[in-house]
Amino acid sequence: MKNFYLSVFLLFMSLMLKAQDIHFSQYYASPMTVNPAYTGMFNGTYRVGANYRNQWASVSVPYKTFAAYADYGLLHRPFNRYFFGAGLSMVNDVAGDGDLSVTKLTGNGAFHYAVDGARNYYLSIGLQASYIQKKIDWNKLYFDRQWDDVNFNRSRPSYEAGYSPAFHYFDFQLGALYSFVVNAKVGGYVSASVSHAPRPKDSFYGAEYKLGGRPQLSAGVNADITKAITVYPSFYYQNQKNASELLTGLMVSYKLAPDEEESNKIYMGTYIRLKDAWYPVVGYEFSRIRVLLNYDINYSELQPASQGRGALEISIQYIGNFGKPPKGIIDMPCPRF
């Protein structure tokens, strides 16, 4: 029975690889994979960060994803109602028995404009240009003609032809962001973006299969409940062809020294990926370095194979200053994180 569930799981994942892009449960800690309009939009001058995800280790060969990014705010001048953001990022993903790997190198640019004189409301637009390379080790894969009625026998020929071990293409993502600071205690954002605007071809066989456009929508609010406690409710939705994903949840931060602006913080929260998994999140912030850790607990139809064990994910981010950040800026995509 376990082998049956494993077979169903691997078939499901092979289909999902065609339909979905790389994504993280910590969408609020992965700005460059969500919306290029986030570039440069944070409470500081520069930002560097990294994300790591290890998924399905309990069922098959783990799916491992690593991302790193850096961005910078430009023209942060006292009387400007606008400024720019520029950034670079890299994502690498390795999945399954065939070591299907995706490497994505991106350059981001964004323009941020304060729609009010007090600079509490910003409208941002962004563009991401990417170079993407995909590779696979065909010698590690199994094919139907290698089945000998008992097991898969790799010494038997697969009779597969016409494939390539690697291919590459260029891609683009467009995004818009509206962020606001209502007062000293409340702020928030609404984000929208679309990936694969030119719908590039995506096939190891040179077929005309094209990636579907991937619209993404997210929003969140930060609210200070007390001097020490802040809550961050948010949601994230994306859709690509017949696949969709909705994540939502709540984060709470606690300042260890409420009267100090740069106080260390403890983070705790819980989120859910609808029809798939729920995941608790814990974290700590010190000296403007924030580390968050979560574990996805699977409850979908794959639960008999996964036994509830989904993915381990960690993010780390540092925000620095060369001077004072522009007025009205809140750290996106999870305000004041």
N, C-alpha and C positions, 0 to 999 in steps of 0.2 A: 504493500500500500504506500509506503514511503517513496518507493521508486516512481509510483504513479504520480504522486503529488509533485515530485521533483521534475518529472517530464512536463507536466502541465505548467509548472513555474517557468521552466526554460523556454517553452513555446511562447508563453505570455511575454516574457522579457524580450525575446527576439522580435516580436511584433511591436513592442513599445519602443525599441531602438529606432524603428523607422518613423515613429510618430512624435517623439518628444526630444527636446534638447536637454543639455546639461542644466541642472537646477539644484538649489540648496534649500533645505528646510529653513535655515536662517536667512530668509529673503531680506530681512532688515539689516543684515550684516554682510550683504553681498551686492553693493550698489552697482558695480560695473556690469553685472550680469542681468540686472533688472531694468535699468533705464539710463541711457547716456546723459540725460538731463540732470542727474545727480552729480555729475562731474564738477568738482570745485564747490559744491553746495554743502558746506559743513561749518561747524563753529571753530574755525581755525584757518591757518594759511596753507598747510599741506597735510596730506593723509596717506598713510601706507597701511596695507593690510593683507591678510591671507586667510583662505578657507580650505578645510580638508574634510572629505566625506568618505567613509568606508561602509559600503552597503552590501547586504545579503551574504555576509561571511559565513553565516550558519547554514546556508543552503547550497551554495555553489562557489565558484571562484569569485572572490570579492570584486565589487565594482568600486574603483577608487577614483576620486575626483579631487584635484588640487587647483586652486586659483590664487593668484597674487595680483595686486594692483597698487598703483600710486597715482594721486592726482593733486592738482595745485590750483589755487585761486589767483587770478591775474587782475591787475588794475584795481586793487582794493584801496581806493582813495576816499578820504573823508567825505567829500561832497558829491561823489558819483552815485547816481541812481542805478548804475549798471556795473557789472564786472563779468569776467570770463572764467571758464574752467578748462583745464587741459589735463589729460591723463593717459596712462598706458596700463594694459592688463594682459595677463596670460592665464589660460585655462588648459589643463591637461586631464583627460579622462581615459581610463583603461577599464574595459568591461569584458567579462565572460571568458570562456575557454579559449577563444581565438585571439585574445589580447587585442580586441578592437579598440584602437586608440584614436582620440580626437585631440588635436592641439590647435588652440585658437589664440592668435596674437591680435590685439586690438589697439587702436588709437581713438581716443574720445575727445570731443570738443563740445562746449556748452556756452550758452549766453544767458545771463541772468539779469532781469530788469525789475526794479522796484516800481510797482504800479501806484504807490502812494508816496507822498513827500516824506513821511516818517520812516519809510523803508521797513515796514512791518509785513508787507504783502509782496511776494516775488512771483513772477512768471518766468519760467525757464524753458528753453528748448535745447535739445542735444542731438548729436550725430555720432554714431560709432561706425568705423570702418574696420573690417576684420579680414585677416588671412587665415584660412582653415585648412588643415591637412588631416586626412583620415587614413589609417593603416590597419591591416589585419594580417594575422599569421594563418594562412589557409591550411598549413600542415597540422594545425592543432584542432581543426574542425572535424565534425562528423557529418557524413552525408548518407542519404537513404540507401544507396547502392553498396555501402560498406556494412550493412546489417546482414549478419549470417544466421538469422533466425534465433540466435541466443544473445549475442552481444554485437557491438560495433567493432569491426576489425579494421584498424587503420592500414594494415598491409594490403588491403584490397583497394583497387583503383576507385576513385570517386567519379570519374568521367566528367568532372566539371571542367568547363572551358570558357574562354572569352572573358575571364575576370582579370582584374588588376590588383596587385597587393597594396596600392596606395593611390590616392588622388587628392587634388586640392582645388579650392575655389575662393573667390572673394565674396564678401557679404556685407550688408549694411543694416543698421538698426536706427530708427528714429524715435524720439521721445519728447514728451512735454511734462512739465511739473508745475504745480501751483502750491506754494508753501506760505504759511501765514503764522504770525504771532499775534494773538488776540490781546494778551496782556502778559505780565511777568509770570503768570502761572499756567497759561494755556497756549498751545500752539498745535500745528498739524500740517498735513500735506495731502494732496491728491496727485497720483502719478498715472500716466498712460504712455505706452510705447508699443511699437510693432517691430518684430525681428523678421529677417528674410524678405525685406521689401522687394528685391529683384527676383526672388524665388529661384535660387541657384540649383543646378542639377546636383544630385546626391546619389551616386551609384558606383559600386565597384565593377559593374558590368558595362558601364558606358551607356546605360539605358536613359530614357527621357524622364525618369522619376525626378520630380522637383520638390524641394522642401516647401511645405505649406507656410504661409504667413503665420506669425505667432503674436497675436495681440496680448498685452499684459495690462492689467489694471490693479492698482493698489492704493490704499489710503490708511491714514493713521492719525492719532491724536495723542499728545502728551498733556498730562494734567497733574500739577502739584497738589497733592492731597494735604500734606503738611510740609514743613521745612525739610523733613527727612525723607518723605515717601512721595514717589512719582509713579503714575501708572501710564502704560503705553498700549492701549488697544489698537489693533491693526488687522488688515486682511490683505491677501494677495491672490489674484486670479489670473490664469493664463489658459489659452486655448490654441490647439494646433490640429487642424483637420478634425479627426474624430476623437482626439484626446483632449481632456480638459483637467484642470487642477485648481482646487480652491483650498487655501490655507488661511486660518484665522486663529487669533488667540490674544493673550494679554500678558504683558511683561510688567513687573514691579521692581523699582529700584529703591534702595535704602541707603541714605548717606550716613556714614559712620560719624562724621562731624558736621552736623547740619548748618552751623554758622559759618563754615568755610566754603568758599566758592569752588575750590579745587579738591573737595573732600573725596576720599576713597568711597566706592560704592559696592554694594552687593546686589546682584540681579537674580531674580527668580521669576519663572513664568511657565505657562503651559499653552500648547498650540495643538491644532488638529489639522491634518490633511484629509479632507472629506473622503470617506469610503476607502481609506487606505491605512492611516496611522495617526496616533497621537504622540506627542513628545514633550516631556518636561525639559526646561532650559534652566541652567544655573550659570552664574558668571561673577566676575570680580573686576573692578576698575581701580587702577592705581597709577599715579603719575601720568595720566592721560592715556594709559595703555588699558584696553578693555579686552578681556578674554571671556568667551561664551562657549558653553559645552551643552550639547543636547544628545538624546538618544531616541530614535524613532521606534515606537512599539507598534508593530504591525497587527491590524485586526481585520484585514480584508480577506477575500477568499483564499489568499495564499497563506493564511495563518497556519493551516495544518503542516505545510512544508517549512515555513519560517519559524514556527513555534513562537511567534510574536516578536522575534528578534529582527529588527529592520536595519537601521543605520546609526553609526556613531559619527558625529559631526562636531568640529571645533572651528572657531574663528578667532582671530586676533587682529586688533586694529590700534593704530597710534595716530593721534592728531597733534600736530605741532604748530607753533606760531613763530613767525619772524617779526610780527607786530600785532596790533589789535585787529581782530576779525571785523568784517563789515557789520554795521548795525542791522538787526532784524534777522540775522542768519540763525537757523536752527539746524542741528545736525541731522541730515537725512541718511537713510530713509526712516530711521526711528528717532524722532526728535530728541535732541539734547543727550543722545547716547554718547 
